[in-house]
């Protein structure tokens, strides 16, 4: 693939040194339209997360069905992200992005008109698949059209948009569903989607299509990749709720994913024009950067998930209150972005990563001491540390992974790189849900052992509660027992949250040690682009 890739790279020449500070206004307009498209695509992963109850009621869906509104989007998107680099080579960035933006907009409109859960799942799958083509294209464009002197500005912008989108998703979704209706979770995409489609169609001219490559397209590679990643995402998303491999569908999906993976990797390494170019992993910094990207996916999506779960289950917050509480992380990212961009030109990128992981670890360490009384103010500092840590890690990780890739590999590499973050999020959510479930059972059993008739404190508590309920004419003893069971269950849930935060703390501390494995990056005049999805 090197020959044709080099030819393509020739249409995207490096900016001469004397013109390093000048940018073509058309390319700037196109680029920021692409960033907006990426923002919408990433936002729509989480925009429904705080409003699933409203969608469930509106579509008369079952509790076991409504989760697919999110799962269908994720499965479809995770297939498209690595494929987008190949498609951009064949039909060009202009056609890929404009078609993706138009398709995403139409799928959003269809989702708003869904009248049952089956329609919604289909429309969300289309939305996720087509929208996934916009994400890696932005990363590739950042490293292609901007000279190194501008990357310290572009890097935090992409990083901020791509990490802010999933973070504020619950906030935006909660507000829209409360102020209007759940339909506006999707209708909000239409006007920006039309603008992005028109602007990118008219202004993108970064590269030229190579339609001759279509004859070499590896269809079996595409099918095997789709089954491999789609089934893997299904296993990770649905495994915990379906008792993992004790469920026939989960076991079958795992087998299908494993078999398809063998076919996919065989064809990826033997075909002349593979559907995904895995040769980028031969670059040591890209490989380590992808590992860090995987971990950052856990930090980004895992914590965006676990905070709302705590606030909803323990504190009883509704979607709007959860969104308002979570917005602190978004503000921290917003104010950290210019700092991270500036530091990326002044200090060793590895040191920036260490600072970011320390901030992450400190935030999750504080959360180990979680109680049932924690609300906005107790969560304030941990969320600031999370937002600061995200931005301090994102910029250097993406600089290190993508900043030294040759132009011929950058589009395929950006797709793989974004895929690792998505998979990190999926694995993180699966592990978090499994730990919450298993550890809750363990803690409940331990608490129940201490709440027997031989424990004077438990007996006194029970008698006081029973007497109180008897005074209201109720069966005090039976009600008191139910109350004690409820208290034990609630405390077991809180202790399981603490276990998750302890595991995350250990993971981020391990990443601090892992930074030593990265070669010192060469000076890049302004760093490289970053972001996260």
DATADA-V485581 format. One record per backbone hydrogen bond with DSSP energy under -0.5 kcal/mol. NH is the residue of the N-H (numbers start at 1). CO is the residue of the C=O. Records with the same first field share a line. If there is no record, write none. Layout:
NH: CO + CO
This chain:
5: 1
6: 2
7: 3
8: 4
9: 5
10: 6
11: 7 + 8
12: 9
19: 16
20: 17
22: 19
27: 24
28: 24
29: 25
30: 26
31: 27
32: 28
33: 29
34: 30
35: 31
36: 32
37: 33
38: 34
39: 35
40: 36
41: 37
42: 38
43: 39
44: 40
45: 42
46: 42 + 43
47: 43
49: 46
50: 46
51: 48
52: 49
55: 51
56: 52
57: 53
58: 54
59: 55
60: 56
61: 56
65: 62
66: 62
68: 65
69: 66
70: 67
71: 67
72: 68
74: 70
75: 71
76: 72
77: 73
78: 74
79: 75
80: 76
81: 77
82: 78
83: 79
84: 80
87: 83
88: 84
89: 85
90: 86
91: 87
92: 88
95: 91
96: 92
97: 93
98: 94
99: 95
100: 96
101: 97
102: 98
103: 99
104: 100
105: 101
106: 102
107: 103
108: 104
109: 105
110: 106
111: 107
112: 108
113: 109 + 110
114: 111
120: 116
121: 117
122: 118
123: 119
124: 120
125: 121
126: 122
127: 123
128: 124
129: 125
130: 126
131: 127
132: 128
133: 130
134: 131
135: 131 + 132
136: 132
137: 133
138: 134 + 135
139: 135
140: 136
141: 137
142: 138
143: 139
144: 140
145: 141
146: 141 + 142
150: 147
151: 147 + 148
153: 150
154: 150
155: 151
157: 153
158: 154
159: 155
160: 156
161: 157
162: 158
163: 159
164: 160
165: 161
166: 162
167: 163
168: 164
169: 165
170: 166
172: 168
173: 169
174: 170
175: 171
176: 172
177: 173
178: 174
179: 175
180: 176
184: 181
185: 182
186: 183
187: 183
188: 184
189: 186
190: 187
191: 187
192: 188
193: 189
194: 190
195: 191
196: 192
197: 193
198: 194
199: 195
200: 196
201: 197
202: 198
203: 199
204: 200
210: 89 + 90
213: 210
214: 211
215: 212
216: 213
217: 214
218: 273
219: 217
222: 218
223: 219
224: 220
225: 221
226: 222
227: 223
228: 224
229: 225
230: 226
231: 227
232: 228
233: 229
234: 230
235: 231
236: 232
237: 233
238: 234
239: 235
242: 238
243: 240
244: 239
246: 243
247: 244
251: 247
252: 248
253: 249
254: 250
255: 251
256: 252
257: 253
258: 254
259: 255
260: 256
261: 257
262: 258
263: 259
264: 260
265: 261
266: 262
267: 263
268: 264
269: 265
270: 266
271: 267
274: 271
278: 276
280: 277
281: 278
282: 279
283: 280
284: 282
287: 283
288: 284
289: 285
290: 286
291: 287
292: 288
293: 289
294: 290
295: 291
296: 292
297: 293
298: 294
299: 295
300: 296
301: 297
302: 297 + 298
303: 298 + 299
304: 300
305: 301
306: 302
307: 303
308: 304
309: 305
310: 306
311: 307
312: 308
313: 309
314: 310
315: 310
317: 311
322: 318
323: 319
324: 320
325: 321
326: 322
327: 323
328: 325
329: 326
330: 326
331: 327
332: 328
333: 329
334: 330
335: 331
336: 332
337: 333
338: 334
340: 336
341: 337
342: 338
343: 339
344: 340
345: 342
346: 343
347: 343
351: 348
352: 348
353: 349
354: 350
355: 351
356: 352
357: 353
358: 354
359: 355
360: 356
361: 357
362: 358
363: 359
364: 360
365: 361
366: 362
367: 363
368: 364 + 365
369: 366
370: 367
374: 371
379: 375
380: 376
381: 377
382: 378
383: 379
384: 380
385: 381
386: 382
387: 383
388: 384
389: 385
390: 386
391: 387
392: 388
393: 389
394: 390
395: 391
396: 392
397: 393
398: 394
399: 395
400: 396
401: 397
402: 398
403: 398 + 399
405: 402
409: 406
410: 406
411: 407
413: 409
414: 410
415: 411
416: 412
417: 413
418: 414
419: 415
420: 416
421: 417
422: 418
423: 419
424: 420
425: 421
426: 422
427: 423
428: 424
429: 425
430: 426
431: 427
432: 428
433: 429
434: 430
435: 431
436: 432
437: 433
438: 434
439: 435
440: 436
441: 437
442: 438
443: 439
444: 440
445: 441
446: 442
447: 443
448: 444
449: 445
450: 446
451: 447 + 448
455: 452
456: 454
459: 455
460: 456
461: 457
462: 458
463: 459
464: 460
465: 461
466: 462
467: 463
468: 464
469: 465
470: 466
471: 467
472: 469
473: 470
474: 469
476: 474
479: 475
480: 476
481: 477
482: 478
483: 479
484: 480
485: 481
486: 482
487: 483
488: 484
489: 485
490: 486
491: 487
492: 488
493: 489
494: 490
495: 491
496: 492
497: 493
498: 494
499: 495
500: 496
501: 497
502: 498
503: 499
504: 500
505: 501
506: 502
507: 503
508: 504
509: 505
510: 506
511: 507
512: 508
513: 509
514: 510
515: 511
516: 513
517: 514
518: 515
530: 155
